[in-house]
Amino acid sequence: MRGITDAPAIYLYREFVDFRKSINGLAALVESETNLSLDSGALFLFTNKQRDKMKVLYWDKTGFALWYKRLEKAKFKWPSQEKKQVFTLSQFELDRLLAGFTIIGHKPVEIHDYTMS
């Protein structure tokens, strides 16, 4: 769990993903849809269509780890998916997102023209 609190970078994937995807599916998504490095120790955040679940994928030097959170009565304040982009967040912003606060208004780190399969 240490990788969650001391990650070198935190990336938020704006589009919802099929939550049947696990480590391999999410890693393949990062590899095929972005030019971000999976083995950097960065956190990759994903949400489902209803925005009540979040998965965090990261490499912890011995293998991939997947952290999962489900909200019982609220939704994550995820940026809209008007433009398909990946955002970068600080640890403070991740903490705010997990606590239910909005993070809308960030600048994208990358703009991609991709489609979800």
Secondary structure as UniProt FT lines:
FT   HELIX           2..5
FT   STRAND          10..16
FT   TURN            19..20
FT   HELIX           23..33
FT   HELIX           38..40
FT   STRAND          43..47
FT   TURN            49..50
FT   STRAND          53..59
FT   STRAND          64..70
FT   STRAND          85..89
FT   HELIX           91..98
FT   TURN            99..100
FT   TURN            104..105
FT   STRAND          108..111
//
